[in-house]
Amino acid sequence: MSKYKKYQEYKDSGVEWLGLLPSTWEARRLGFYFSERREKVSDKDYPALSVTKQGIVPQLANAAKTDDGDNRKKVSAGDFVINSRSDRKGSSGLSELTGSVSLINTIITPKSINGRYTHNLLRSYPFQEEFYRYGKGIVADLWSTNYTSMKNITIPFPPLQEQQSIANYLDKATAKIDTLIEKQTKLIEILKEKRQAVISTAVTRGLDSSVPMKDSGVEWLGEIPEHWKALQLKRISSIKGGYAYSTTDFQDEGIQIIKIGNVYQSKFHTDRQPTFISENVAKKTKEFLIKEGDLIISLTGTLGKRDYGYAVTVDKKGEYRLNQRVAKMAPNVKLVKTSYLSYIMKSEQYLTQIYALPSGTKQANLSNDDVLSATCALPSLEEQEKIVQYIDIKTSQTDRLISKAAKAIDLLKEKRTALISAVVTGKIDIREDI
């Protein structure tokens, strides 16, 4: 923010979250500039809307739905809607649509304040923090802020003409940042597709494009090198599912069990809602042990994006136990390397076969037989080693580029957040930049 100008003169707002304000700005309670809309309606008359971090949109397909569609709140175009629950922080926006939202949301109508300025101010990071600070609840990380409390929050009020200038500036500035974010996002998708293509080509065609090819006899595989074999996974590996631990076995520390949530986007996550069992329970379930280097998969839930697959290599030291609906793959080491099997299960050809199964939809509920039913192309162990080395090098290069683009996106989002916060609270003066 150091490159931006400041206002010539400031005054103390008397409010901690605002600090100093430009001398020409006012600071008053939110209730002075808004009125609450509490009208109850039915989603039969007013289409359902979703309150998201991107703003107010037609109800999302994956939104939680209730049978109480007649007990909703009306939203008119021009209203500001905010989800009152702290676990939905940032879900808010000025609505361009007329419709209805769930009762957990607060709807306020601007009376003498610019709508677009309102949109940026009330979605800004400092206001969101202040809003949820006013919340009440019995759970430490989940509470709600009602309008009775919200209306008492002091907000900044620039002259109306300046509010419009701020709105215009932020529309242009954030649009530029969003364009850069979109470009980086598209770059990541392209890189992921490239990564997928490297894996899929290498494990079905090999590294030497001049070798003679033959028909694999399997539609999803097509042609494979003449000296390779086309085999079902059950011919080269076995699978063992996890144990159905009881919730009474769970405790705050001990031996971690690996659940579906720990197998995420082909990465092994021990920090996602970690659950532990005692040493004693772990000893009784030793057959479900997994450790560093093992290959595991999730049998239930989202298979994952096709550019990742859903096979995960345990890449952290320690001993773990497998929970139900997570399974361990055991390759026949005389036929296939664990690392090569992992790449087979990330390949487009393997995933296509799994997705084609009745149980292989994006909300999968796979059986052990499903996992082993797919056919793969298998070279010698020596050739597998060369292919794995090649894929490791190529994908690590791509992963570095993906990581760089992801960091760029994070920085752009931080810049966007900081810019909005600084402008709507008068920390920088953008009037000459319009």
N, C-alpha and C positions, 0 to 999 in steps of 0.2 A: 504493500500500500504506500510505500515511501515515495513512489513516483507521482502520486496524486497530490493536488493542492488541498490545503485545509481552508476552512472558513476564516475570515479575518478576526472574528471575535466570538468567544464562547461564554457560556454561563453554566453554572451548576444546576443540573436538573433536579437534584435532591433525591434521585432514585439510583440505587447502586447499579442496576443492570444497564442503565443508559449513560451514566456518568455525565460528562460535559456535552451540552447541546449548542448548536449555533444560536447566537443571541436573538435571531429573528424567529426562532422556532418556539412552539409552546409544548408543554407536557401536561396531559390530562388523563384521567381515568378512561379506560377503553369504553365503558358504558356511556360516556358522553357522546361518542361518535357512532355508536351502533345500537340497534335494538335486536332482541332475540326473537327468532321465529320458532314457535312451538306447535305449529299446526299439525295435527295428526291426519294422515291420509293413508290410502291403500295403494299398493304397487300396481293394482289393476287400473287405477286412474292416473297415477303418476309413475312413469317407468323407473325401475330401480337403478340407482347410481352407486358407484364404488368410490370411496374416499381413499386415495392412494398417495404415495410420496411424489407422484408425478402430477397430482391434481385430481379434479373431479371428472370421472369418466363413466360411460355406460357400464352397467354391472359386469364385472369380469366373469368369465366362464368358470373360473376356479374359486369364486367368492363363496364363503359360507352362506348357505341359504336356510331360512327358517320357514315354518309353516304359518307364521304370524305375519303374513304379508299385508294385513289390514292395519297393522299397528306400526306405522313408520312416520318419519318426519318429512314434511314438504320442504323442497328446495326450489327457489325461483332463480332464474338466471340473474346474476349479479350478487347473489348471496355468497358469503364466505362460510365454508364448512370446515370444521376441524374435528378429528377423532379425539375424544376426551381421554382415552386410555393411554397410559405412559408407554405401553409396549407397542403402540402404533405411532410413536413420536415422528413427526414430519409428515404425517398423512393429513393433508389439508389443501385448501386452495379456493380461489374465487371461481364459482361455477358459471360456465357459459350455458349450462343446460338447466331445464326445469324438470324435476323428477322427485324421487324420494330416497331417503337414506335410513339406515338403522338408527334406533333410539340412542345408541351410544355416542352419536355425533352431536355437536353443537352447531347450530346454524345462526349466523348473525347477519343483519342487513346494514350496510353502510348508510349513514344519514347525511353526514356533511364532511365526507372524506373520500378521496379519489379511490376508486375500486382497484385499479392496477397498483397503486402505491400500497393499498391494503394487502393485496396478494403478496407482494414482495416483503412487506414488513412482518406480517403475521406468519409467514413461512420461513423467516430468517432464523438462523441458528440461535442468536441471543434471545429472541422472543420465545421460541419453542422451549428453551431451557427455563425461562421465567414462567411460562404457562404451566408446565408440568411441576414446577416447584410449588405451585399453589394447590396441587392435587391432594386428595385424601384417599386412604385405603389402609387395609390391614396387612398387606403383603409388601415387603421391603422394595421389590422391584416392579410392582404393578399397582397403580392407583389411577384414579380418574379426577379430572378437573371439571367442575360444573360451571355454568355461566355465572352463578352467584359470586364465585371467586374470580372468574375470568374478567368480569366487568370492572373489577377493582385494580387491575393491572394498569400502571401508568405507561402510556405510549407517547412517542414523539409526534408532533403535528407541525410540519412545515407549512408555509403559506400554500394555498391551493394550487396556484400556478406552478410553484416549485415541486409540488407533489406530482403534477403531470410531467414536468421535466424529468424528475427522477424515474418515473415509470417508463418514459420514452427511452431514456438512456439505458436503463437496465434491460429493456426489451432487446435493444440492439446489441449491448455488450454480452448478455447471456446467450443470445442467438449465435454469436461468433464462437463463444466457448463451446456451446453445444455442438456446433458444426465440427469443431476440432475433436471433441469426444466421439462423435459419430464416425469420423474418419479412423480414429484409433481403434474403435470397436470393430469396424469392418476389416481393418488390418488384422486384428486378432482372429476373426473368423476365417480369413484367407489363410493365415498361418496354421490354424488348426486343421483346415482342409488339406493343406500341404503335408502336415504331420501325418494325418490319416492316410494319405496317398502313399507316403514313403513306407509306412508299416504294411499296408495292404498289398502293395506291389512286391515288396521284398519277400513276404511270407507265402506268396502264391506264384511268383515268377522267378524268384532268385535274383542274383546280382549280375548274371551274365546273359545279356539279351540275345546272344548268338547261339545259345544251346537249342537243340531240337525240342519241339513241344509236342504234347499229346493231349487228347481230350480226357479230362478227368472223369467224365461220366456224371458229373454233378453240375446242375444248372448254375448254382451260385459261384462255383469255382472256375468254370470254363476250362481253358487250357492251362496245363502246368508243365514244368520241365519233364522231358521224357524219362529221366532217371529218378524222378521223385515218385512217391506213393500217395494215393488218395485214401485216407483212413478216417474213420469216425474217431472222435476223441476218446470214446470208451475203449479203443484198441491201444491207446498210448497213455492213458491216465485213469485215475479213479477219483472219486469225490466222497467226502464225508461231511455231513451236516453237523450243526452245532447242537448244544444241549439246551433244553428248556429250563433255564434257571428260574426259580421262584423269586418273587419280589421280596420274600422274607429272607432270601440269601444276600440281598444287597446291603452294602455298608459304605461308609465314607472313604475308606482306604483299604488297601490289601492288594489282591491280584485283579487287574482290570479285565472285564469281559468285553469282547468285541461284538457290538450290535450292528444292526443295519445302518444306523446313523454314522458309524465309524468308517463305513465304506462309501466314499463320496467322490464322484467324478474321478474315478480311478486313482484315488489317492488314499493313503492310510492315515486317518485322523484319530488320534487318541484324546484330543481336547474337546471333542463334540459330545457334551453331556456324559462325561466319564462315569462309569458304574463299576463298582468293585465287589469282590467276594472275599471271604476269609481264606486264610491258608488252608484251613481244615476242609472247607468245601472244595477248594482248588485241588487238594490231594485226591479227593473222591472222584474228581472229573478229569484226571490226567489225560485220558484218551482224547480230550478236546483241546489239548495244548496246541498253541501256535507260537511261533517265534520268528525272529528276523530271518528274512529270506523266503518264508512260506508265501504261497499264492492263495489268496482267498477271494470269494465272490459273494455278493448279496443276492439272495434268491427271491426276495420280496421287495416291492417298491419300484421306484423309477430305475430303469436299467442304466440311465445316464445318457448324455449326449453321444451320438454315434462317433463323434470325433475323439471321444475318450474310451468308450467301451465301459465295462464295469468290473474288470479284473483288477485286483489290487495286490501289490507286493508289499509284505510287511517290511518296512524299512527303518524300524526303530528297535533298539536293543530291548531285551526284557522278555518275560514270559507272559502270555495272555491265554485266556480261554474263550472259545467260540460260543456265542449265544445262538439260540435257534434262528433259523432262516438265514444264517451266514454259513458258508461251507468252505472247506479247505480242499484245494486241488493237489493231488499227489501224482506227479508224472512218473512214468516208467523210465527211469534214468538210463536204461539201455537203449531207449528209442528217442527220447526227447528231453531237452534241457528245460529247466523251469523257466528261465528267461525267454526261451523261444516260445514255450507254451503261452506265456503271458502275452506276447505279441500276437500270437494266433488269435487269442480271445479278444484282442483289441482291434482286429482287422475288420474291414468292411464286410468281407465275405462271411466271416463267422457271425457277426452281428446280424447280418441280413437273414441268415438261417434261423437265428434265435427269434428275431422279430416276426418271422413268418409263422411261428408256432402260435396256436390259440392262447397259450399262457405267456407268450412273449411280447405282449403289448407294452406300451410305455409304463403301465402300472403292472409290472410283471409279477407272477406268482409261479416261479419256475420250480420244477422238480429236479432231482439229481439226474434222472434220465434225460430231461430236456437239455441240460447243460452238456451232457456227453453225446447227444444224438447228432450234433453237427459234424460235418466232414471237413477235414483240413488237408493241406498239401504238406507232405513231410519229406525233407531231404535227409542226408546223413548227418550224424552228430558233428562231424568236422565242418560241414557246410552251414549247419545251424549256428555254430560258433562265429563264423565269418559274417553271417547275416545279422546276428545280434550285435556284433561290434559296429557294423555299418549303421544299423538303425539307431543304436545308442548315440553315435556321433551326430548323425543327421537330426535326430529329434532333440538332442541337447542344444544344438545350434538354434533350432526353431523355438524351443522353450525359452531360451534367453531373449529372443526377439519378442515373444509373447509377454514375458515378464517386463521387459522394457516398455512395451505399449501399455500394459496394465498400470504400471507406475505413472506413466504419462497421464492416463485417465484419472488416477487418484489425485495427481497434482492439479489437473484442470478442475476437478470437482471442488478441491480445496480452495482454489482461486475463485471459483464461482461463489462459493459460500462466503468467503471472506469479503469479496467485492460487494455482494448484496448487503451483508451485515453492516459494512462501513458506510455505504451510501444511505441506507434507510435510517441510520442513527446519526447521520450528520458528521461522521468522522472525516469524511473527505467531501470536497466541493466539486461537483461535476457539471455545474451550470454552464461553464464555458466550453464543455466538451460535447454539448448537444448538437 
